[in-house]
Amino acid sequence: MPHWVRVAELADHPPGSAWECAVEDRIVALFNVEGAISAIDGVCPHQGGPLGKGCLFGATVTCPWHGWQFDVRTGQSLLSQTIRQPTFDVRIEDGGVWVDLDGGPGTSQTPS
């Protein structure tokens, strides 16, 4: 069953931005890639670095602690095919960015 939570205002996060939100008991990293918002688990699996505070280049985020890289659209590690960050579905509604904390594989949404 979906569990949608409003986590940000879209206007505060232009294309190319990365940010993190504490949402209930999770840290969610969000990214605006050319107008499409993506969300992944914000805690790097290597040593717990803050992915939402990493450097975003295209659709790749680099963890600021040790340089692990992930595709923010899929959660796939660029270092290993066996490592994938959990992703969250995203929707844009009434100027807000909403994340489904209980959904399956995440999908990005471009504002209309």
C-alpha positions as CSV (number, residue, x, y, z in Angstrom):
1,M,0.0,0.0,0.0
2,P,1.5,3.4,-0.9
3,H,2.6,5.7,1.8
4,W,3.1,9.1,0.2
5,V,4.9,11.9,2.1
6,R,5.5,15.5,1.0
7,V,9.2,16.1,1.4
8,A,10.0,19.3,-0.4
9,E,8.8,22.2,-2.5
10,L,9.8,21.8,-6.2
11,A,10.6,25.5,-6.6
12,D,13.4,25.2,-4.0
13,H,15.3,22.6,-6.1
14,P,16.3,23.6,-9.6
15,P,17.7,21.2,-12.2
16,G,21.2,19.9,-11.1
17,S,20.4,20.1,-7.4
18,A,20.7,17.4,-4.8
19,W,19.3,17.4,-1.3
20,E,18.4,15.1,1.6
21,C,15.4,14.9,3.8
22,A,14.7,13.0,7.0
23,V,11.4,11.3,6.3
24,E,10.0,9.4,9.3
25,D,12.7,6.9,10.1
26,R,14.7,7.3,6.8
27,I,17.1,9.6,5.1
28,V,16.0,10.1,1.5
29,A,18.3,11.7,-1.1
30,L,16.6,13.6,-3.9
31,F,17.9,14.8,-7.2
32,N,16.7,17.0,-10.0
33,V,18.1,15.7,-13.2
34,E,17.1,18.0,-16.1
35,G,13.7,18.6,-14.4
36,A,13.0,14.9,-13.5
37,I,13.0,14.3,-9.7
38,S,14.5,11.0,-8.4
39,A,14.8,9.6,-4.9
40,I,17.1,7.0,-3.4
41,D,18.0,5.8,0.0
42,G,20.3,8.6,1.3
43,V,22.7,6.5,3.3
44,C,25.6,5.2,1.2
45,P,26.1,1.4,1.7
46,H,29.8,1.8,2.0
47,Q,30.2,3.6,5.3
48,G,27.0,5.6,5.7
49,G,27.9,8.7,3.8
50,P,25.2,11.3,3.0
51,L,24.4,10.7,-0.7
52,G,22.0,13.8,-0.8
53,K,25.1,15.9,0.0
54,G,27.1,14.4,-2.8
55,C,28.1,15.9,-6.1
56,L,25.5,15.4,-8.9
57,F,26.9,15.2,-12.4
58,G,24.2,14.3,-15.0
59,A,22.4,11.4,-13.4
60,T,25.4,10.3,-11.3
61,V,25.8,11.1,-7.6
62,T,29.2,10.7,-6.0
63,C,29.2,10.1,-2.2
64,P,31.2,12.9,-0.5
65,W,32.9,10.6,1.9
66,H,34.6,8.0,-0.3
67,G,33.6,8.5,-3.8
68,W,31.1,5.7,-4.4
69,Q,28.9,6.5,-7.4
70,F,25.3,5.7,-8.1
71,D,22.8,6.4,-11.0
72,V,20.1,8.4,-9.1
73,R,17.4,7.2,-11.5
74,T,17.9,3.5,-10.8
75,G,20.0,3.3,-7.6
76,Q,22.6,1.2,-9.5
77,S,26.1,1.4,-8.3
78,L,28.6,2.4,-11.0
79,L,31.3,0.4,-9.1
80,S,29.5,-3.0,-8.9
81,Q,26.6,-4.6,-10.6
82,T,25.7,-6.3,-7.4
83,I,25.1,-3.1,-5.4
84,R,21.9,-1.1,-5.9
85,Q,20.5,1.6,-3.6
86,P,16.8,1.3,-2.8
87,T,14.7,3.8,-4.8
88,F,11.4,5.5,-4.1
89,D,8.6,6.5,-6.4
90,V,8.2,10.3,-6.7
91,R,5.3,12.4,-7.8
92,I,4.9,16.1,-8.2
93,E,1.6,17.6,-6.9
94,D,0.6,21.1,-6.0
95,G,4.2,22.3,-6.3
96,G,5.4,19.7,-3.9
97,V,7.7,16.7,-4.2
98,W,6.1,13.6,-2.8
99,V,7.9,10.3,-2.1
100,D,6.3,6.9,-1.6
101,L,8.1,5.3,1.3
102,D,6.5,1.9,0.8
103,G,6.6,1.6,-3.0
104,G,8.5,-0.8,-5.1
105,P,11.3,0.3,-7.6
106,G,11.2,4.0,-7.8
107,T,10.2,6.1,-10.8
108,S,11.1,9.7,-11.5
109,Q,8.5,12.3,-12.3
110,T,9.0,15.4,-14.4
111,P,6.7,18.2,-13.5
112,S,4.0,19.0,-16.0
